Amino acid sequence: MALSEEDRAYARDLFSGLGDVTTRRMFGGMGIYSGGTIFALLMSDGTLMIKGAGAFADRLEEMGCERWRYTRKDGGGAAMPYWTLPGEALDDPDEAVDLAREALRYL
């Protein structure tokens, strides 16, 4: 499923409080960058994911966020360092930007 322009605009607006936010289409979805560093993804199904590393990844897990996992061609499992954005952040740009800043501190 391809993202609509409305989906892309929503994600850009949600993180616009960071200031220097750019996007790049990738794999049917979109990478979201601040200062040239990718910190979030908008998946092709519209799911927003934020990059989590170190203690921030632990915090995301404690918040109930789900890690991006997939099955490889060989049948093995793999996990990417991206987590679903908490529900409250999807409706609150201030919360989304706070999480984005925290994600960027760990990158």
C-alpha angles and dihedrals in degrees: 000000000000122000119250122231086248090059091049093047091050092055093046091049093046091059098032091108088075089070107214099058120155132170138209128193113240136166093350090307135068138259115221117211139187117196089349094305119116111230104158144023133213104209122218090255091056097258113144115218130185126207113250128192135161117346090351091063089052090050092050090052091050088052089058096253116153123233119233106254129172141172118250123223090259090058095252122128127244136184129209124210093251128105133192113263112251113259094243091056091056089067099033117065091191091057092044092051092047089054091046091053090050091049091051092052089062096047 
